[in-house]
Amino acid sequence: MKGIAKSINVGFQPTERELPPALGGVAKRGLDIIGATFGLILVSPLFVLLAVLVKLSDGGPIFYGHRRVGRGGRVFHCLKFRTMVVNGEQALATYLRDNPEARAEWEATRKLKTDPRVTRVGVVLRKLSLDELPQIINILRGEMSIVGPRPVVHEELENYGNAAVHYLKTRPGLTGLWQISGRNDVSYDARVEFDRHYVENWSLARDIVIIVKTVPAVCMSRGSY
């Protein structure tokens, strides 16, 4: 199945007609539109406040859009409040070069518990998952869903094995089984299994349960770093 991931042309953007039918159809998309619209209205004051804090932290851009793989292999810019220094890639390369243990951690999980790129404001935003609020815009655009697999980059999808086909059947989610099950505290293989299980057992009721369980998971900051 790694061949499926490798066969995705990240420079090719399929049209909506060329994409596979979205998981959950009209019902799931309707929940996304209603939930994202209500959520954006509800958090708009906080949204503006966080934008100001990010801008004042170092004068850099407010938002950061990272290329992620969506439904059917379509690449999109997953929006976040910027939590890293502007020269983040250079800072990461230097840190990994000088810290073999950190390099091993990065290669295994694509995450670092101590990340030299993260700003002081960014630490707080990540701890409370507030950096992901701009993904509400991705949901309204139809690039993401409220609930779904964790959005991944193309290189990560190659590690999904047989589960890659499940990931490509649906839109990535703002939250999901990985969010309510420990996030970064679980292994990468467990995250992949969460995504596979979610797609194979999807129902609207399960989406609502995951949304409800996300609130305490975020408030307790389980696995957030």
C-alpha positions in Angstrom: 0.0 0.0 0.0 3.0 2.3 0.2 2.7 2.3 -3.5 -0.6 4.1 -3.3 0.8 6.9 -1.2 3.8 7.2 -3.5 1.6 7.3 -6.6 -0.1 10.5 -5.4 1.1 13.4 -7.4 1.3 16.2 -4.8 1.4 18.7 -7.6 -1.9 17.5 -9.1 -5.2 18.8 -7.7 -8.2 16.7 -8.7 -11.5 18.4 -9.3 -14.4 17.8 -7.0 -15.9 15.4 -9.6 -12.7 13.4 -9.6 -12.6 12.9 -5.8 -14.1 9.8 -4.2 -17.5 10.2 -2.5 -17.0 11.8 0.9 -17.5 9.7 4.0 -20.8 10.4 5.5 -22.2 12.2 2.5 -24.6 15.1 2.9 -25.3 14.3 6.6 -21.6 14.7 7.7 -21.1 17.7 5.5 -24.2 19.3 6.9 -22.9 18.8 10.4 -19.6 20.4 9.4 -21.2 23.5 7.9 -23.6 24.1 10.8 -21.0 23.3 13.5 -18.2 25.3 11.9 -20.4 28.3 11.3 -21.7 28.3 14.8 -18.2 27.7 16.2 -16.7 30.6 14.2 -19.4 33.0 15.5 -18.9 31.7 19.1 -15.1 32.0 19.2 -14.7 35.1 17.0 -13.7 37.4 19.9 -11.1 34.8 21.0 -10.0 34.4 17.4 -9.2 38.1 17.1 -7.4 38.2 20.5 -5.2 35.3 19.6 -4.4 36.8 16.2 -3.2 40.0 18.0 -1.1 38.1 20.5 0.6 36.1 17.7 1.4 39.2 15.8 2.7 41.1 18.8 4.9 38.1 19.9 7.5 38.7 17.2 6.0 40.7 14.4 5.8 37.7 12.1 2.7 36.3 10.1 -0.4 35.5 12.1 -1.3 32.3 10.2 0.6 29.4 9.0 -0.6 27.1 6.2 1.1 23.7 6.0 0.5 21.5 2.9 -1.5 18.4 4.0 -3.0 15.6 2.0 -6.8 15.6 1.9 -9.6 13.4 0.5 -8.5 11.6 -2.6 -5.0 12.8 -2.3 -5.9 16.5 -2.9 -3.4 18.8 -1.2 -4.6 21.8 0.8 -3.1 24.3 3.2 -4.1 23.3 6.7 -4.4 26.6 8.6 -3.1 27.3 12.1 -2.2 30.2 14.2 1.6 30.5 13.8 3.3 29.0 16.9 6.8 28.7 15.5 9.6 31.2 14.8 9.8 32.4 11.2 13.0 30.5 10.5 11.6 27.3 11.9 13.0 24.8 9.4 16.5 26.1 9.9 16.1 26.0 13.7 14.8 22.4 13.5 17.6 21.2 11.3 20.2 22.6 13.6 18.6 21.1 16.7 18.2 17.6 15.2 21.8 17.7 13.9 23.1 18.5 17.4 20.7 16.2 19.4 20.7 12.5 18.3 18.0 11.6 20.8 15.7 14.3 19.5 16.4 13.2 15.9 15.3 9.7 16.8 12.2 11.0 18.4 11.4 13.1 15.3 11.9 10.3 12.9 9.7 8.0 14.9 6.8 10.4 15.6 7.3 13.6 13.6 6.8 15.4 17.0 9.2 16.8 19.6 8.3 17.2 23.3 10.9 20.0 23.4 10.7 21.8 20.1 13.2 24.7 19.6 10.9 26.2 16.9 8.0 27.0 19.2 7.5 30.6 20.5 6.4 31.4 24.0 2.9 32.3 22.8 3.0 29.2 20.7 3.6 26.9 23.8 0.3 28.1 25.3 -1.6 27.9 22.1 -0.5 24.3 21.5 -1.1 23.3 25.1 -4.7 24.3 24.8 -5.1 23.3 21.1 -6.0 27.0 20.3 -3.5 27.1 17.4 -5.9 24.8 15.5 -8.9 27.2 15.6 -8.2 28.6 12.0 -9.0 25.1 10.7 -12.6 26.1 11.1 -12.0 28.0 7.8 -10.7 24.8 6.2 -13.9 23.1 7.3 -16.1 25.7 5.7 -14.0 25.5 2.5 -14.7 21.7 2.4 -11.1 20.8 2.8 -11.5 19.4 6.3 -14.3 18.0 8.6 -15.0 18.6 12.2 -14.2 14.9 12.9 -11.8 12.8 10.9 -8.3 11.4 10.6 -5.4 13.6 11.8 -4.2 15.6 8.7 -0.9 14.4 7.5 1.8 15.4 5.1 2.6 13.2 2.0 5.7 11.6 3.7 3.6 10.5 6.6 1.0 8.9 4.4 3.6 6.6 3.1 3.8 5.1 6.6 0.1 4.3 6.7 0.5 0.9 5.0 -3.0 -0.6 4.2 -4.7 2.2 6.2 -3.7 4.7 3.5 -6.8 3.8 1.5 -9.0 4.6 4.5 -7.4 7.9 5.1 -8.0 9.0 1.5 -11.7 8.2 1.7 -12.6 11.1 4.0 -11.7 14.7 4.9 -9.1 15.1 7.6 -10.6 16.3 10.9 -10.2 19.1 13.4 -10.7 16.4 16.0 -11.0 12.7 16.0 -10.3 9.5 17.9 -6.6 10.4 18.1 -7.6 13.7 19.8 -9.7 12.1 22.5 -7.3 9.2 23.1 -4.1 10.9 24.1 -2.9 12.7 21.0 0.9 12.8 21.1 1.1 10.3 23.9 0.0 7.4 21.7 2.3 5.7 19.2 2.2 6.5 15.5 0.9 3.0 14.8 -2.0 3.6 17.2 -2.8 6.9 15.4 -3.0 5.0 12.1 -5.2 2.4 13.7 -7.5 5.1 15.1 -7.9 6.5 11.6 -8.7 3.1 10.0 -11.2 2.2 12.8 -12.9 5.6 12.4 -13.5 5.3 8.7 -14.6 1.6 8.9 -17.1 2.3 11.7 -18.3 5.8 10.8 -21.7 7.1 11.9 -23.1 10.5 12.6 -23.8 9.6 16.2 -20.1 8.6 16.6 -19.1 12.0 15.2 -21.2 13.8 17.8 -19.8 11.6 20.6 -16.3 12.5 19.6 -17.1 16.2 19.4 -18.5 16.0 23.0 -15.5 14.1 24.3 -13.1 16.6 22.7 -14.0 19.3 25.1 -12.7 17.6 28.3 -9.7 16.2 26.4 -8.7 19.7 25.3 -9.4 21.2 28.8 -7.1 18.6 30.4 -4.5 19.1 27.7 -4.0 15.4 27.3 -1.0 14.7 25.0 -0.6 18.3 23.9 2.9 19.6 23.2 
